[in-house]
Amino acid sequence: TVEASEVEVYCISDLHCDYTLNLAWTEALPFPEEGEGSAMRVLLLAGDLATDLAILERCLLGLKKRFDEVLFVPGNHEAWVSRGSDAPMGSAPDSFTKLNEVLAVCAKCG
């Protein structure tokens, strides 16, 4: 638990970090300055961060370093799966399985 006299709440969705420029933008967000104010910084991520689980994990971990709390609600892009010959080996066979994998990534990231 973080105690703060003030809370700054930021909200964003549809970062689509599967795109290189969007990932770079996310990773270029500033880190809080040491001793910078007493406000607790909270980020609400309202879905569509990434379809790729490795990129999702990379983004969540990076954002957790920049905010005191990160709250993430998966969107439809997190549930996307590839089927047929385009499907990578070991990919989720359906969206329910994929969502469970997304939730496992979230748990791993804290």
C-alpha positions as CSV (number, residue, x, y, z in Angstrom):
1,T,0.0,0.0,0.0
2,V,1.3,3.4,-0.9
3,E,0.2,6.4,1.2
4,A,-0.2,9.7,-0.6
5,S,-1.9,13.0,0.1
6,E,-2.9,13.3,-3.6
7,V,-3.6,10.8,-6.4
8,E,-3.0,11.5,-10.1
9,V,-5.1,9.1,-12.2
10,Y,-4.2,8.6,-15.9
11,C,-6.3,6.6,-18.3
12,I,-5.5,5.3,-21.8
13,S,-6.6,2.6,-24.1
14,D,-5.8,1.1,-27.5
15,L,-2.0,1.5,-27.2
16,H,-1.5,-1.4,-29.7
17,C,2.1,-2.0,-28.7
18,D,2.4,-4.7,-31.4
19,Y,3.2,-1.8,-33.6
20,T,6.8,-0.7,-33.2
21,L,6.1,3.0,-33.0
22,N,3.5,2.5,-30.3
23,L,5.8,0.3,-28.3
24,A,8.6,2.9,-28.6
25,W,6.2,5.7,-27.5
26,T,5.2,3.6,-24.4
27,E,8.8,2.9,-23.5
28,A,9.7,6.6,-23.9
29,L,7.2,7.7,-21.2
30,P,9.2,9.4,-18.4
31,F,10.0,7.8,-15.1
32,P,8.9,9.8,-12.1
33,E,11.6,12.0,-10.7
34,E,13.1,11.0,-7.3
35,G,11.2,12.9,-4.6
36,E,8.8,14.4,-7.1
37,G,5.8,15.5,-5.2
38,S,3.7,13.2,-2.9
39,A,1.0,12.3,-5.5
40,M,0.4,8.6,-6.1
41,R,0.4,8.0,-9.8
42,V,-2.3,5.5,-11.0
43,L,-2.6,4.3,-14.6
44,L,-5.8,2.7,-15.9
45,L,-5.2,0.7,-19.1
46,A,-8.6,0.1,-20.7
47,G,-7.7,-2.7,-23.2
48,D,-6.0,-3.3,-26.5
49,L,-2.4,-3.1,-25.2
50,A,-1.0,-6.0,-27.3
51,T,-2.1,-9.3,-28.9
52,D,1.4,-10.9,-28.4
53,L,1.9,-12.1,-24.9
54,A,5.6,-11.3,-24.7
55,I,4.9,-7.7,-25.8
56,L,2.0,-7.5,-23.3
57,E,4.4,-8.5,-20.5
58,R,7.1,-6.1,-21.7
59,C,4.6,-3.2,-21.7
60,L,3.0,-4.0,-18.3
61,L,6.4,-4.3,-16.6
62,G,7.6,-1.1,-18.2
63,L,4.5,0.8,-17.2
64,K,4.7,-0.6,-13.6
65,K,8.1,1.1,-13.4
66,R,6.6,4.5,-14.3
67,F,3.4,4.4,-12.1
68,D,2.7,3.5,-8.5
69,E,-0.3,1.3,-9.6
70,V,-1.3,-0.1,-13.0
71,L,-4.8,-1.4,-13.5
72,F,-5.4,-3.3,-16.7
73,V,-8.6,-4.5,-18.2
74,P,-8.0,-6.8,-21.2
75,G,-9.7,-5.8,-24.5
76,N,-10.7,-7.7,-27.6
77,H,-7.2,-7.5,-29.0
78,E,-5.8,-9.4,-26.0
79,A,-8.2,-12.2,-26.9
80,W,-7.3,-12.4,-30.6
81,V,-6.0,-15.8,-31.7
82,S,-4.4,-16.9,-35.0
83,R,-5.8,-19.9,-36.7
84,G,-4.8,-22.2,-39.6
85,S,-1.4,-22.0,-41.2
86,D,-0.8,-18.4,-39.7
87,A,-0.9,-19.7,-36.2
88,P,2.4,-19.8,-34.4
89,M,3.4,-23.1,-32.8
90,G,1.9,-23.4,-29.3
91,S,-0.6,-20.5,-29.8
92,A,-3.9,-20.6,-28.0
93,P,-6.6,-22.5,-29.8
94,D,-9.4,-20.1,-28.8
95,S,-10.1,-16.8,-27.2
96,F,-11.0,-18.3,-23.8
97,T,-7.6,-20.0,-23.6
98,K,-5.9,-16.9,-24.7
99,L,-7.6,-14.8,-22.1
100,N,-6.4,-17.2,-19.4
101,E,-2.9,-16.8,-20.8
102,V,-3.3,-13.0,-20.6
103,L,-4.5,-13.2,-17.0
104,A,-1.4,-15.4,-16.2
105,V,0.9,-12.7,-17.7
106,C,-0.9,-10.1,-15.5
107,A,-0.4,-12.2,-12.4
108,K,3.3,-12.7,-13.3
109,C,3.7,-8.9,-13.7
110,G,2.0,-8.3,-10.3
